[in-house]
Amino acid sequence: MLQTIIDFYYSTGFSAITPGQVLMIGVSFVLLYLAIKRGFEPLLLVPIAFGMFLTNLPLAGLMAEPIMGADGHVAEIGGLLYYLYQGDHLGIFPPIIFLGVGAMTDFGPLIANPKSLLLGAAAQFGIFVTFLGAIASGLFTPPEAASIGIIGGADGPTAIFLSSKLAPHIMGSIAVAAYSYMALVPVIQPPIMKLLTTKEERMIKMNQLRTVSRLEKLLFPIAVTLIVSLIVPPAAALIGMLMLGNLFKESGVVGRLSDTAQNQLMNIVTIFLGVTVGATATAEAFLTLQTLAIVALGVIAFGIGTGAGVLLAKLMNKLTKDPINPLIGSAGVSAVPMAARVSQVVGQKENPSNFLLMHAMGPNVAGVIGSAVSAGVMLSLFSGF
């Protein structure tokens, strides 16, 4: 009887749990608290946190790889999350997410104010500064550094897409950092925005945007896909799916496809992507010096990108006759529409009659394009490294 009890104990997770797993489960609970209690982007953090929780349960084997027998057949099938994770590993889920993002995006503010492209480009500055910083640290190779730098674009799908091509062995740490910082945009950005601007600048009211014609909205996704894909071919998968989704929306003739892309398909892939991103955060993979460096470099990249957008907007306000509120520069990171909403919230705290949301959406959607182009450039430079 005693031996039966002992055997049962050793078959349970209690006998195999490690301090690292306990720590990671604790981290997952903190993320769940932030998502559920504090409302920090629950659509992202809840699946990520629960995936982190599941993967650190001892003996559950949810991320276990299949074991091949001597005869070449599968002797032991892998875990559920391992198979779902292949959508990340093979770069399938990120372009599908971009399809949904495109179907939900109105590029009108960007078309109405093309100068927003400059702000979206400035926010990508953090990507390249952090790339150099990662190289200088001596901890990372150039492909790894490129994958880490893309966190500065605040674009989780792009970070996964690039790291799956250049540095799949650290994709989990990069993905968790990227999505965590996306969720914490309302916490990270406001102090940087306030530090770099004066009260008078934050109160600036901008002129109303012009009306954009339907023809312009139809031609935009086609032209962007053509131009970007010819200049940076590796970016075609992300940009092409983004613009296809937008064409679904703007054409007005494929309502069912547009609705599916921005609702059912987007929700399904978000669940799979979030849970499997979290599931990569095992204690063995996550509790390393490299991972700590990735998390630190990620927040630096994000901060520099935010600051660069604000500073360029300040300069543009001085050089152009049309008033530009520097707060919209922070929206150049591609966390859509979170970063634009932060610009609106911070601006309204200084001037309740100020409405910056549509103005901020221009740099925000430009940032989506910019991060995809940056990823394409990195792929071009380092894919054969």
N, C-alpha and C positions, 0 to 999 in steps of 0.2 A: 504493500500500500504506500509506504514511504517512497519507494523508488518510483512509483507511478506519479506521485506528487512532484518529485524532483524532475522527472522527465517532462511533465507538463510545464513546469516552471521554465525549463530550458527551451521549450518550444514557443514561449511567449516573448514579446518584445522587451519585457522588463529585464530579461537576462542579458540582452545584447545592446541595450541603449548606451550610448557614449556621452561624455560631457559635451562634446561638440554638437551632437544631435539635440541635446537638451537646450543648448544655447540657441541653435537655429530655430527650434520650435518656439522658443521665447521670442525671437525676432519676428517670426511669422505672426505671433499673437499681438505684438506691438503694431505691426502693419494692419492687421485686422481692426484693431482699436482705432487707428487713425482713419481708416476707411469708413467704418460703421458709426463710430461715435463722433468723430470730428468731420466726417464728410469729405475727406481728401480723395477726390476722384475714385469713388468706390468701384466704378466699372473696370478700372485698371487694377487697383490694389486688392480687391477681394479675391479674384482668381489667382493673382500672383502670390498673395500671402497664403492662400489655401494650398496652392501647388507646392510652396516651400514647406508647409506643414506636412503634406502627404509624403514628400520625398525623403523627409528625415525621420519618418516612422520606421523603427528598426524591424528588419525581416519582412517588411511589406513587399519590397521588390518592385515598386511601381515604375521605377526607371531602369530596371534590370534589362540588360541586353540579352537577346536570344543566344542559347548555347548550341553549337552545331555538333552533331555526332560524328563518329569516325567514318560513317558511310555517306557523309555529306548532307544528311537530312537534319532537320531541327530536332535536337534532343530535348530541349527545354525552351518553351516560348518565352519571350520577353514580357516585361510589364506593360500595362495599358499605356502609361504616360510615355514610355519609350517610343511606341509606335506613333502616338500623336506628335511627339517631338520631331519626328522626321519632317513635318511641315515647316518647322523652323530651320532644321539642319539643311534641308534642300532648297531653302529660300522660296518656299511656296506661299506661306501665310502672309509675309509682308506685302507683296504686290496685291494680294486680294484685299488686305486692309486698305491699301491705297485706292483700290477701286471703290470701296465704300466711302472713303474720305472724299474722293472726287465727286461722288454722287450727292454728297451733303454740302459741297463747297460752292459758294458764290464768288466767282472771280471778278465780279463787277467792280468792287472797290479798287482792285489792283489795276483793272483796265482804265477806270476813271482817273486814277492817279498813278501813272507809270513810275513816278519817282519812288513809289513804295518798293520797287524792285531793289533800289539801292539800300534801303533799310533792311530788307530781307537778306541781301548779300553781306551787309556789315555784320549781321548777327552770326554769320558763319565764320567770322574771324576767330572765335573761340575754338573752333575745330582745328585750325591749323596751328594756333599757338600751343594748344594742348598736345598736338601731335609732336611738336618740337620738344615740349617738356617731357613727354613720355620717352622720347629717344634719349634725351639728356639724362634721364634717371638711370639709364643703364639696365633697367629691368625688362625692357621690351624690345623686340625686333621692329623694324619699320612697318611690316604688315599689322602687327599687334598694336603699335602706336596709332596707326591710321584708324583702326577699329575703335580704339579708345577715344580718339579725338572726336569722332562723329557723335558722341554723347552730347557734345556742346550744341548740336542742332536741336536738342530736346525732341527727337523723333525716334521713338522706340522701334517701329517697323524698319526704318532705315538702318538703325544700329544693328538690328538682328540680321538684316539682309547683307550688310557689309561684312560683319564679323563671321557670318556663315561661309563667306567666300575667302576671307583673308586669315581669320584666326578662330576657327571653330572650337578649339580647345578652351578658349576663354569667353566664348559667346554667352554663357550663362551669367557670369559676373557682369559683363557689359550690358546685357539685356536688363538684369535686375536694377543696375544703377540707372540706366536710361529711363526705364519706366517709373522708378521711384522718384527721380527728379522731375519727370513730367507731372506726376501726381502732386509734387510739392511746389509747383510753380507759384501758387498764391502765397507761399511762405518765403520762398527764396528771392523772388523778384522785387517785391515792394521796397525792402531796405536799400537795394542797389539803385533802384529808380530814384528814391528820395535823396540818396547820397549824392547823386550826380546832377540833380536839378534843383533850381530854386523854386520857392513857392509861386513866384510870378510866372515862371515857365510852366509849372504844372497847371496853372489857371488859364493858359492860352486857349482861346476858342478858335476852331478851324472852320474855314469856309465849307459850305455844303458841297458835296461831290456832285458832278454832273450825272445826268441820266445816261446809262449805257444801253445801246441798242441791242436787239436780239441777234442781229447779224454779227456784231462784234463778239458776243458771247459764244456764238456758234463757231466762228473762225478761230477764236483764241486757243481752245484745246488742240485743234488740228495743227495750228502754226507752232505752238510750243513743243508738241511732240516731234514735229519735223525738225525744228531748229536744234533742240536739245539733243535728240538722238543722232543727228548728223555730227554735232560737235563732240558729244560725249556718249558714244555708243553704249558703254556699260550701264548708263543710267536709263536706257530705253525701257527696261522692265518696269521700273517704278514709275517713271514719268508717263509711259504709255498707259498703264492701268489707271493712274490718277486721272489722266485726261479722258480716257474712255468713260470712266464713271461720271465725269463732269459733262461729257457729251450726251450720255443717257439723260442727265438732268435737264440740260438746256435745249435738247432737240424737241422735247415735248411730245414725241411720238412713241416712246418706249416706256411709258409710265410704270408698267409692271416690272421691267428690268431695273429701272431706277429705284423703285421701292424695295425690291429684293436686295439690291446692292447695298443700300444704306440702312436696311433694317435686318431682315432675317440672316442674310449671308454675313453681314458685318458682325452681328451679335454672335453667331456661331463661331466664326473665326476668332473673335475677341476672346471667347471662353477658352478655346483650344490654345491660342497663343499665350494668354495670361497664365493659365495653369501650367503649361509646359515651360514657360520662362521661369516661373517660380520653382518648378521641379528640378531645374538645373542647379539650384542653390543648395547642394548637399554640403554637409559639414566638411567633408574632405576637400571639395573643390572651392568652397567659399572662404574658409578660415585660413587664408594664406596671405603672405606679404603682398603678392601680386594683386590679389583681390582688394586689399586695403588701399593699395596704390591706385587701382582703377576707380574705386569709389571717390578717393580724394581728387584725382585728376578730372573725373567727371563733373564734380561740382565746380571745379575751377573753370572747366570749359564752358559750363552753363553760365557761370557768372560773367566771364569775359564776353561771351556772346551777347548777353543782356546789356552789359555796359557799352559794348561797341555800338549796338543799335541806338542806344540813348544818345551817345556822344555824337554820332553822325547826324541824328535828328536835330540836335542842338546847333550843329554847324549849318545844316540846311536851313534852319530857321533864320540864321543870320544872313545867309546868302540869297534867299529867295524873298520875293515880295509877299507871297502868300504865307500867312502864319502857320507854323508847324509846332504842335505840342510835342516836346521831346519824349513824352511818355509813350507815344506810339512806337518809338524805335525799339522798345523792349519787346514788342510783339513780333519782331523779326525772327525770333526762334519759332520753330514750326510746331509748337504745342497748340494745335487748333482745337477749339477756339479759346482755350484757357488763357493763353498769353494776352489775347485781345481783351478778354473780360477783365484781366488784372489791370490793363491800361485804363479801361473804363472806370473801374472801382477806385483806383488811386486818384484819377483825375476828378471824379465827382466828390471825393472827400475834400478837395481843395475848393471846388466850385460846383455846387449841386446842379447848376443849370448847364453844365458842360457834358456833351455827349460825344465820346471819342470812339465808341465801339466800331462803327463802320469805317472810320479812318484807320483804326488799328487793324482791321481785318485785311487791309491791303498788304502791309508788311507781313502779317501773319501767314497769309496764303503764299506770299512770295517766299517766305522762309521754308515752306514745304517744298517748293520747287528748288530752292537753294540747297537744302540738305540733300535732296536726291542728286542734284548735279555734283555736289561735293563728294558724295559717295561714289559717283561714276568716275570722278577724277582720281580718287584714291584707288579704285579698282584698276584704272588704266595704268597707274604708276606702279602698283605693287602686286598685281595678280600673278605675275610670273616671277616674283622675287624669290 
